[in-house]
């Protein structure tokens, strides 16, 4: 499974989960950047961040994806008006 997470400037970071069953995805938006923690069905977890240049850590919100929400989140079509991270948070929170 491949998909993108986005920073506050809508720059994508590709995430690839090599054939591992995903149980849940925990999404946190920090200063407009998406940070995700993927929980696999075997109980392990892996974190991915859309930015490594964040100066301020302002937590904007968080939410949990499970089941069909994961595919819907991956396929989410933003409006193009603002940060994708905020649009997804509003849609899936």
C-alpha positions as CSV (number, residue, x, y, z in Angstrom):
1,X,0.0,0.0,0.0
2,X,1.4,3.4,-1.0
3,X,-0.1,6.8,-0.2
4,X,1.0,10.3,0.6
5,X,0.9,12.4,3.8
6,X,1.2,16.2,3.5
7,X,3.0,19.1,5.2
8,X,1.5,22.5,5.7
9,X,2.6,23.6,2.2
10,X,0.8,20.5,0.6
11,X,4.1,18.9,-0.3
12,X,3.6,15.1,-0.3
13,X,5.7,12.5,1.5
14,X,5.2,9.0,0.1
15,X,4.5,6.3,2.6
16,X,4.9,2.7,1.6
17,X,3.6,-0.2,3.7
18,X,4.9,-3.3,2.2
19,X,2.1,-5.9,2.3
20,X,1.4,-5.5,6.0
21,X,-2.1,-5.6,7.3
22,X,-3.1,-2.3,8.9
23,X,-5.3,-2.3,11.9
24,X,-5.5,1.5,12.5
25,X,-3.8,4.8,11.6
26,X,-3.4,7.5,14.2
27,X,-3.1,10.9,12.6
28,X,-1.9,14.0,14.3
29,X,-1.7,17.4,12.6
30,X,1.1,19.5,14.1
31,X,1.6,23.0,12.7
32,X,-0.2,21.8,9.6
33,X,2.0,18.8,9.1
34,X,0.6,15.3,9.1
35,X,2.3,12.8,11.4
36,X,0.9,9.3,11.3
37,X,1.4,6.2,13.5
38,X,0.4,3.0,11.7
39,X,-0.7,0.1,13.9
40,X,-0.3,-3.2,12.2
41,X,-2.5,-6.2,12.9
42,X,0.5,-8.0,14.4
43,X,0.7,-5.3,17.1
44,X,3.7,-3.4,15.8
45,X,3.7,0.3,15.0
46,X,5.6,2.6,12.7
47,X,5.6,6.4,12.6
48,X,5.9,8.6,9.5
49,X,6.2,12.4,9.4
50,X,5.5,14.8,6.5
51,X,8.2,17.2,7.6
52,X,11.6,17.2,9.2
53,X,11.9,21.0,9.2
54,X,9.2,22.0,11.7
55,X,10.3,24.9,14.0
56,X,7.1,25.1,16.1
57,X,5.1,22.2,17.4
58,X,1.5,23.5,17.6
59,X,-0.9,20.5,17.9
60,X,-3.8,21.3,15.6
61,X,-5.7,18.0,16.3
62,X,-5.7,14.3,16.0
63,X,-8.0,11.4,14.9
64,X,-8.0,7.7,14.3
65,X,-8.7,5.8,11.1
66,X,-9.9,2.2,11.0
67,X,-11.6,-0.1,8.6
68,X,-12.9,1.4,5.4
69,X,-12.0,4.9,6.6
70,X,-8.3,4.1,5.8
71,X,-9.0,3.7,2.1
72,X,-11.4,6.7,2.1
73,X,-8.6,8.8,3.7
74,X,-6.0,7.7,1.2
75,X,-8.4,8.4,-1.7
76,X,-9.6,11.8,-0.3
77,X,-9.9,14.5,-2.9
78,X,-9.1,17.9,-1.4
79,X,-10.9,21.1,-2.6
80,X,-7.6,22.9,-3.3
81,X,-8.4,25.6,-0.9
82,X,-6.0,25.4,2.0
83,X,-3.8,22.7,3.5
84,X,-4.7,19.1,2.7
85,X,-3.8,18.1,6.2
86,X,-6.6,20.4,7.6
87,X,-9.1,19.3,5.0
88,X,-8.6,15.6,5.9
89,X,-8.7,16.3,9.6
90,X,-12.1,18.1,9.2
91,X,-13.4,15.3,7.0
92,X,-12.3,12.4,9.2
93,X,-12.3,13.7,12.8
